[in-house]
């Protein structure tokens, strides 16, 4: 039931973000929301979902917490296979290239995102996998 509610909510939220250019649905509590557009790794079909982000040092960061589940979210695998994607932020579509933080960069970004949104620390406790951070670099 929880997964059905989450899918339903995300579909409606993506519609609201697009329809209002981010004025409605672009902020949930303390988090800002963008729409991530990827290509399905198996289907080759376009995939879109609203997801929390942080704008940091000219890049967009998204945390692949997947609500603390032990498996990665589909978008993680999509970006692994095809790192070129686009995001919709405040009514603008921005082409990006995705990479996943590692090493010292990961440590620095994890500190930043958990300071901004402490629930990520709880999600990390719920799973044995290391929660990835995707770094979305805008393309000029």
Steps between C-alpha positions, in 0.01 A plus 500: 500500500783739589666451160171565319453824696857610423456436125165680498642795692806526276288496183277779628796699630683478166187627325470794743868589466476504122164678484602777744868522397600388848285743698290210630673175591848643453546522874391238751577594857864602507586320176502636147379268226602461136383262232766256383462377142693184412480219246394160630802270495301201372202656327676794334188702586504845662462498878422800719469542874499777756790477741654718771816683403765733632668767291863503609806654335318543168383138487182318593528221756244224541525235768405145407363407842199315357328550835762283674420189296770239437467531124593790278232713334447447127628847416839406647540217248368720219769761569767231532419381149428842346648793698363763260164612635298813555342664798211740534558771757280806552348469153833452320625181338874453549712233332739336744770238517479276807780348701500341842713644777776286644787528745561838660241667276238256634598570861478876447164479319354250749587742782328781307180314408454345845547839664231642270270195532579283808248223410761367255695384806200291606463356150866397510437312827213311334716347224838333468572661164688829485251761382628654174504869419449593135674817385318659207725735306310740273616489138547831321 
